Amino acid sequence: MDILLIEDDEITLTALTFKLTANGHKVQIAGNGSKAVDMVMDNHFDLLICDLMMPIISGVTFLSIRENFMSMDTPVIVMSSLGEADEMLKKLNINFGFFIKKPIQFENLLNVVHQIELKHNAVNGKY
């Protein structure tokens, strides 16, 4: 799958990119929400993985404005160390598919990505 990883922490970014590419995914990276906006306007992604706390444009802001320039069919995994961040997003009516608490447990992330990939492949006739 083509994945956009939106994360400002270099260590997390490097580790997640390594794990995802080692599992056969094509990963592009954005270090903040502003860069992510530019990237989704110019590229197609099968999955977004987005941190919430970032400089310039936060993940919360990015997710709230993405409806204007991206298909809402694109699944989103939100990552955050903030307590109850998923509930906050729901109260703000921000659409996302999955929430993973930081620090990231790689197996949990890979399991969610695999679920999304299976659904993506079924929809697109790939098995």
Secondary structure, 3 states (H helix, E strand, C coil): CEEEEECCCHHHHHHHHHHHHHCCCEEEEECCHHHHHHHHHHCCCCEEEEECCCCCCCHHHHHHHHHHCCCCCCCEEEEECCCCHHHHHHHCCCCCCEEEECCCCHHHHHHHHHHHHHHHHHHCCCC
